[in-house]
Amino acid sequence: ASFSRNPWTGKAPLTVNFNNNSTTANQYLWLFPNDTFNTEHLTHTFYNGGEFPACLVAYNNQPHCADTTCYTFIIGDNVTLIIPNIITPNGDGSNDVFTIQLTGASLIKNLNAEIYNRWGKLVFETSHPDVVLDGTNQDTNTECLDGTYYYVCTFYEKCLEGQQPNVLKGCLTLLRNSSSNN
């Protein structure tokens, strides 16, 4: 059994054409997670990202004399990181912490977030998305001053070539005593 696929990789939803290149067989069985198809060639849409095995079983009227080929390929998620641009760590329950919200992250293998003050000094670092900045300097355990901070968020997404780094940079404003004049 032998087959090719086009495209090899991409982001979900992804439609893939599977072309059977088998010789001397006249019956074919395609095996996917949660799906089975009896056809020579196949077009299949993957609606979610992840790692997917695809197998072709080719035989000539006798399934016990079959040849099988399998490939595992990776379909990327549409990763979304929601990163706030302001925190107000004043205890009112609204925007008190800096946290990163992830969606479509099934293929993210590592995530690192760093926050620097305006002088370039690291005040917070984490590799766990559930660890949050509450306005306290991680090293000195003192309150960070009001002002502008800068974040660098690096996450590694699994792909065919291994892990692909993605870097997001931006500004964060910290205001302890925010008040509204509405």
DRENPANU-544016 format. One record per residue (C-alpha): chain; x, y, z; residue number from 0. Coordinates in Angstrom, 1 decimal. Layout:
- A X Y Z NUM
...
***
This chain:
- A 0.0 0.0 0.0 0
- A 1.2 3.5 -0.8 1
- A -0.4 6.9 -0.8 2
- A 0.3 10.6 -1.0 3
- A -1.5 13.5 0.5 4
- A -1.9 17.1 -0.5 5
- A -1.4 19.3 1.4 6
- A 1.0 17.8 3.9 7
- A 0.2 20.2 6.7 8
- A -1.9 23.3 7.4 9
- A -4.3 24.9 9.8 10
- A -7.7 23.5 10.7 11
- A -10.2 23.3 9.0 12
- A -8.0 21.6 6.4 13
- A -9.2 19.6 3.4 14
- A -6.7 16.9 2.4 15
- A -6.6 14.9 -0.9 16
- A -5.4 11.4 -0.3 17
- A -4.2 9.7 -3.5 18
- A -3.8 6.0 -3.6 19
- A -0.5 4.9 -5.3 20
- A -0.9 1.2 -4.5 21
- A -0.3 -1.4 -7.3 22
- A -1.8 -4.9 -7.7 23
- A -4.7 -4.2 -5.3 24
- A -8.3 -3.8 -6.2 25
- A -9.9 -3.0 -2.8 26
- A -9.0 -0.3 -0.4 27
- A -9.8 0.7 3.2 28
- A -8.9 4.1 4.6 29
- A -8.6 4.3 8.4 30
- A -8.8 7.6 10.3 31
- A -9.6 8.3 14.0 32
- A -13.4 7.8 14.2 33
- A -13.8 7.3 10.4 34
- A -13.4 4.4 7.9 35
- A -13.8 4.7 4.1 36
- A -13.9 2.1 1.3 37
- A -12.7 4.0 -1.8 38
- A -9.6 4.2 -4.0 39
- A -9.0 7.9 -3.5 40
- A -10.3 10.2 -0.8 41
- A -10.8 13.8 0.1 42
- A -11.2 14.4 3.9 43
- A -11.7 17.6 5.9 44
- A -10.1 17.8 9.4 45
- A -12.1 20.4 11.4 46
- A -9.8 20.4 14.4 47
- A -6.1 20.7 14.9 48
- A -4.0 17.8 16.3 49
- A -1.9 14.8 15.4 50
- A -3.8 12.4 13.1 51
- A -2.8 8.9 11.9 52
- A -4.0 8.0 8.4 53
- A -3.8 4.5 7.2 54
- A -4.5 2.8 3.8 55
- A -5.1 -0.9 3.7 56
- A -4.8 -2.3 0.1 57
- A -5.7 -5.8 -0.8 58
- A -6.7 -8.0 -3.8 59
- A -10.0 -9.6 -2.9 60
- A -8.6 -11.2 0.3 61
- A -8.2 -8.9 3.4 62
- A -5.9 -11.4 5.1 63
- A -3.3 -10.7 2.3 64
- A -3.3 -7.0 2.8 65
- A -0.6 -4.4 2.7 66
- A -0.9 -1.4 5.1 67
- A 0.8 2.0 5.1 68
- A 0.2 4.6 7.8 69
- A 1.4 8.2 8.3 70
- A 0.8 10.5 11.2 71
- A 0.6 14.1 10.3 72
- A 0.0 17.4 12.1 73
- A -2.8 19.8 11.5 74
- A -2.3 23.1 13.3 75
- A -4.9 24.8 15.5 76
- A -5.9 28.4 15.1 77
- A -4.2 29.5 18.2 78
- A -5.5 32.6 19.9 79
- A -3.8 34.3 22.9 80
- A -5.7 36.9 24.7 81
- A -3.3 39.2 26.5 82
- A -4.5 42.2 28.5 83
- A -3.0 45.6 27.9 84
- A -3.9 47.0 31.4 85
- A -4.1 45.6 34.9 86
- A -5.4 47.4 38.0 87
- A -4.3 45.4 41.0 88
- A -6.4 47.3 43.5 89
- A -8.5 44.4 44.8 90
- A -11.8 45.4 43.2 91
- A -12.0 42.1 41.3 92
- A -11.8 43.7 37.9 93
- A -8.5 43.4 35.9 94
- A -6.5 42.7 39.1 95
- A -4.1 40.3 37.4 96
- A -2.2 39.8 34.2 97
- A -3.1 36.4 32.8 98
- A -2.8 34.8 29.3 99
- A -5.9 33.1 27.9 100
- A -5.3 30.4 25.3 101
- A -7.7 28.9 22.7 102
- A -6.9 26.3 20.1 103
- A -3.8 25.3 22.0 104
- A -3.7 21.5 21.7 105
- A -0.4 21.6 19.8 106
- A 1.3 24.2 22.1 107
- A 4.2 22.4 23.8 108
- A 5.8 25.2 25.8 109
- A 4.9 28.8 26.8 110
- A 7.0 31.4 28.5 111
- A 5.9 34.9 29.5 112
- A 8.3 37.6 30.7 113
- A 7.4 41.1 31.9 114
- A 9.9 43.9 32.0 115
- A 9.7 47.3 33.6 116
- A 10.5 50.5 31.5 117
- A 14.2 50.1 32.4 118
- A 14.4 46.6 31.0 119
- A 14.5 44.8 34.4 120
- A 12.6 41.5 34.5 121
- A 9.8 41.7 37.1 122
- A 7.9 38.6 36.3 123
- A 8.4 35.3 34.4 124
- A 6.4 32.1 34.1 125
- A 6.2 29.0 31.9 126
- A 2.7 28.2 33.3 127
- A -0.3 30.0 31.8 128
- A -2.1 29.7 35.2 129
- A 0.5 31.7 37.0 130
- A -0.5 35.4 37.0 131
- A 1.1 38.7 37.7 132
- A -0.7 40.4 40.5 133
- A 1.3 43.6 40.4 134
- A 4.1 42.2 42.6 135
- A 7.7 42.0 41.6 136
- A 8.5 38.3 41.5 137
- A 12.1 38.6 42.8 138
- A 11.7 41.3 45.4 139
- A 8.1 40.5 46.5 140
- A 7.4 44.3 46.4 141
- A 4.6 46.1 44.6 142
- A 5.4 47.2 41.1 143
- A 5.0 50.9 40.5 144
- A 2.3 52.3 38.3 145
- A 3.5 52.7 34.7 146
- A 4.2 50.9 31.4 147
- A 5.6 47.4 31.3 148
- A 6.6 45.3 28.4 149
- A 5.8 41.6 27.8 150
- A 7.4 39.0 25.7 151
- A 5.4 35.8 25.3 152
- A 7.0 32.9 23.5 153
- A 5.1 29.7 22.7 154
- A 6.2 26.7 20.8 155
- A 3.7 25.0 18.5 156
- A 4.3 21.4 17.4 157
- A 4.6 21.1 13.6 158
- A 6.1 18.6 11.1 159
- A 9.6 20.1 11.5 160
- A 9.5 19.8 15.3 161
- A 8.5 22.9 17.3 162
- A 7.9 26.3 15.7 163
- A 8.6 29.3 18.0 164
- A 6.1 32.1 18.0 165
- A 6.9 35.4 19.8 166
- A 4.4 38.1 20.8 167
- A 5.5 41.4 22.2 168
- A 3.5 44.2 23.6 169
- A 2.9 46.8 26.3 170
- A 1.1 46.5 29.6 171
- A -0.1 49.4 31.7 172
- A -0.3 48.9 35.5 173
- A -2.5 51.3 37.4 174
- A -3.2 50.6 41.1 175
- A -5.5 53.5 41.9 176
- A -7.7 53.7 38.8 177
- A -10.8 55.8 39.1 178
- A -13.5 56.7 36.7 179
- A -15.1 60.1 36.3 180
- A -18.2 58.8 34.5 181
***
